[in-house]
Amino acid sequence: MKLTNSHMRAESVWKFNKLAWLICLVLMLLLSSCATTNLTTTWHDPAYAGSKRVEDVLIIAVTKDETIRRLYEDSFAAELAKDNIRAVQSYTLKNFEIKPDQKSVEEAVKEAGARSVLITRHISTDTKQHYRPPERVSMYADPYYSRMNRYYPLAYREVYYTSGYNYSVTTVNIESNLYDAENEKLIWSAQSKSVDPQMTKKYIDELVQIFAKDLKAKSLL
């Protein structure tokens, strides 16, 4: 059974629409799976910008996960080293489990020989469920086909629906504060928001780079 030009044109358009929709779906899924991180708030003391260079930094990552702690502190120390700034990771100290009291912090600062202290902590993790409903996709079809057995298959496929699905979005908020070790004054503070992050070294490095970039923008590094 030979198809007419009208049939062939409709069939071709249908295939094109289907392919275009599939490409859009794949791109949408890829984009939704990529983590994005940005700063939500940032503040600094202008008295320190430029005139008082941040040096000899004690880096403290407050987390129950020892691996994350070491990865973060190592990453920030390496980032500061690019600007020839000496940094000491808190996990390398003799008393690496710094207790939440003034004496323990002062002892850590003294052992590290620090003049600045960078403290980073996890603020919150928020996961929300979302539902994407089915989408209607139409195609062109010539309604004046002369034969039912040719027209019906195209008419049947003229409108089809994508299935709906559930998906979740996880948001992680991190805060980092920089203090003057001598007078304990806050020099700089920033908060970040990451969407669907994977706790890998790559994510930690990117987070550190975002914080360091803002420190440089404030003329603190």
N, C-alpha and C positions, 0 to 999 in steps of 0.2 A: 504494500500500500504506500503510494508516494505522497509525501506531504507537499502542500502548496507553499508558495513564498510567504503567505500570511501566517501559516502554521509555523514555519521555520523561524520567522521573525519573532513571533510570540514566545516560542520555545527558547530562543537565544536570549531574549530579554529576561525571561524567568530565571535562566541559569545565571545571568549577569547579576540580577538583584540578589539571588541567593548567595553568590560568591561575595558580593559587596557586604552583605549583612554578616557573613561568617568572619570576614576580615575585621569588621568593626567590633564584633564580639571578642575576638582574640586580642585586639588592641586594648579593649576595655578591661579585660581580665589581667593583662600584663601591667597596665597602669595601676590598677587597684592593688596589685601585689607588691609594688615598689614602695619602700619606706621613704618618707620625706621628713626632714628635720629642719626646724627654723626657730629663731629666738622669738619669744612672745613679749618679754620685757627685759630691759637692761638699764642699769644706773651706774654712775661712777662719781667719785669725788673729784671735781675739777682741780682741786689744790694739788693732787698727785699727778695729773696729766702732764707729761713732758718733763716737768721739773724734778720729780722724784721717780726715778726708774725702778721698776719692780725687779728685785734681785734676790738670790738665795731663798728660793721658794720651797716650803714644805707642802707637799701635795697629799691631801687626805681624802680618800674616797670612802664615804660612809655607806657600806652595803654588807649584807650578810653573806653574799657570794664572794668568797675569797679570790676566785679566778677573775671575776669581773673587776674586783678591787685592784688586783695587780695589773691587769691589762690596761685599765684606765690610768692608773698612776704612772705606769711605764710610758704610755702614749703621750701623756701631758709632759712628762719630763723630756721625752725626745723632741716634742714640739718646741719647748722652751730652749732646748739646746741649739736649735737652729738659729736662735738670736743670741747665742752665747750666754744664756742665763742658766746659772746653776740651780738645779732642782733636786730635792731629796724625796724619794717615795717613802711614805709612812711605813709600809710593810718591811722596809729594810732596817728600821730602827731596832734597837735592842728590845725595847718594850713596844713592840709593834701593835699590840692591842691597847690602843689609847683609850683610857676610861673617860667617861663624860664628866670630868671635874677639872677645875682650874689647875690643880697641881700636876695632873697627868699631862695636860696640854702644854704647860710651861716646861715640863721636863722634855717633852718631845721636841719643842721648839729649840731648847738649849742643845739637845743632842744633835739636832740637824744643823745647828748654826744658822737658823733661818731668820730672815728679816721680814719675810712675807709668808702668809699661810693661806693656801687655797683649799677650801672645803667644799666638796661636791656631794650632794645627796639626791636620792630618789624622792620625789614629792608624791606622785600618785600614778596609778595605772587604771585606765578606764576603758572597758570593752562594751560596745553597743552592738546590738543585733539589728540588721536591716533586711528588708525584703524587696527584691526587684521583681515587679509584676511582669507577666508575659507581654511581649511586644507584637503588634500586628504589622505584617509586612505584605504589601500588595505588589502585583506585577501587571504588566499590560497584556491583554488578551483580546483578540478580535472576536466579538460576540456573534458574528454572522457566519460561523462555519456551517458548511452545508451538510456535514455528516456528524451524527451524534457520537459515534465511536472515536472520532478525532477531537471533537470539541470537549467532551466530558472530562478526559484526563487533565487537560489544561485548565478547565473551569474548576476542577477539584483542587488543583494546585495554586489557583490564582490568589487565594488568601490562605496563609498558614500562620501558625502562632509559635513563637519561641516559648519554651517552658520557663516559668518563674523560678527563682531560687533565693535561698537565704544566704547572707554573708555577714561577717562581723568585722568591725573596725576597732582596733586597739590603739589607744593614745597613751603615750608615756611622757610624763613631765619630770624634768630634771632641773635642779637649782645648783648654781655654783657661786660661791662668795669668796672674795679675796680680802684678807685683813692685813693690816700693819702689825707685825708681831710685837713691836715695841710698845705701842699705845693701845693695841687691840681695836683700833678704828676700822670700820668697813671702808674699803677703797673702791670696790667694784662688786656688782651683783648682777646676775643674769639668769633667766629661766628659759628653758627650751621645751618644745613640744615635738614629739616624734610620732608619726602615724605608721602603725604596723611595723615597728622595728624588729629585727632579729638580733639577739644579743651576741653578735659576733665581733671579732676584732675590727672588721671593716666599719661596722656601725660606730663602735667606740672611737675609732680614729676620726671619723667624720664629725662626731659630736665634739671631740677635742678641738678639731680645726675650726669649728664654728665659734666656740668660746674664745680661742686664741685670736681669731680674726677680729672679734669685737674688742678684745683687749688692745689690739694694735690700733683699731679705729679710734679708741679713746686715748691713744698716745701713752699707754701704760707699759707697753713692751717696746 
